[in-house]
Amino acid sequence: MIRDRKRTQRLFGFEYTIEVFVPEPKRKYGYYVFPLLEGDKLIGRIDMKTDRAEDALIVKGLWLEPKVKLSAARQARLEAELERQRRFSGLSRTEFLDGWIKA
């Protein structure tokens, strides 16, 4: 779905670029930003990484699409999904960097 960026923009109104190939000073979001799918809507982006040396899933940033609010219920679902990702990766903890919620 995301491989064809023009189709993603057309169908979902969601502009997405994997910024791993973008020079750091030109990145808008982060090195390896993942789109967030909730039901049938792309609601934002999250920048996270596995730090094996620290045995942690590091959450660096979260950007929600305009008009998407981080309600308590939505944040609980996100944190549950991050917990699932942490366990799947075999890590012992999740770390949220200061200011991780960007919008």
Secondary structure, DSSP 8 states (H G I E B T S, - for coil): --SSHHHHHHHH------GGGS-GGG-SS-TTEEEEEETTEEEEEEEEEEETTTTEEEEEEEEE-TT----HHHHHHHHHHHHHHHHHTT-SEEEE-TT-B--
